[in-house]
Amino acid sequence: MAFPRVRLVVTADDFGYCPRRDEGIVEAFLAGTVTSVSLLVNGTAAESAAELARRHSIPTGLHANLSEGRPVGPARHNASSLLSPEGFFLGKMGFREALAAGDVALPQVREELEAQLSRFRELLGRSPTHVDGHQHVHVLPGVCQVFAEALQAYGVRFTRLPAERGVGSCAWLEAPARAFACTVERDARAAIGPFSRHGLRDSSWSVTTVECSEGFAEFCSAGILPSLQTENQCDLGHTGGKGRSPGSFLPCSLGIALEMPAVGKRWKAGSSVIERKPNQELQLI
């Protein structure tokens, strides 16, 4: 019986974070490992990354950022609920805490998102192929509605909803990371409605980045994790931490994820069946 072909899209986000990371991402794209990128327009290397994307014809989306570095919109020159007194975004958890406390003005979220969409067009000369959120900010309560409305207005059709199944039972995740992943999953599921009502589509294949240990990818490639749809780290040799501002952005590794059966096991994707062979390749059968 013939099965339809499945197109796997592997997106490397944080493109534009720093030159060394971008170099690794481009290497992966040219090798066929990565198929698209998501650009941080407020990253230190945003302009050079955009040039790389144009030079190599890399499909590029926007990695909308409300949590790290400085804004690109009017908030850069004015007081804003999105920023610390020093003019930086509030951080991954700081932004979430401010949002939960009712301290984030959603019109300012819309203003910054539209500024980043405009900056993307300036850098690439076109609209993004997709928009996702740095540190999953786009699925947060209230924020997801703002994103859905703005993306529809800008003609963006695709986003990524990190509704990862089973993260709560992943014992190999440390408790804080597991709790955060469960919160992201809950928010992502709640965001499905707003995005779908505004015509945004999500892929059922999970591709993303996250902070986790360098050895994690080795466990996955060795088949130690029998089945996963969660966030996997794939080290390109440029690892490091993250800073609070574009000026202190440090090199770190590219993360990708996909649902991977253990060696010799089969996994059903719609009407297609995938088997993982001993050589680690995913093959349609």
Buried (B, 14 or more C-beta within 10 A) or exposed (E): EEEEEBEEBBBBBBBBBBBBBBBBBBBBBEEEBBBBBBBBBBBBBBEBBBBBBBEEEBBBBBBBBBBBBBBBBEBBEEEBBBBEEEBBBBBBEBBBEBBEEEEBEEEBBBBBBBBBBBBBBEBBEEBBBBBBBBBBBBBBBBBBBBBBBBBBEBEBEBBBBBBBEEBEEBEBBEEEBBEBBBBBBBBBBBBBEBBEEBEBEBBEBBBBBBBBEEEBBEBBEEBEBEEBBBBBBBBBEBBEEBBBBBEBBBBBBBBBBBBBBBBEEEBEBEEEBBBBEEEEEBEEE
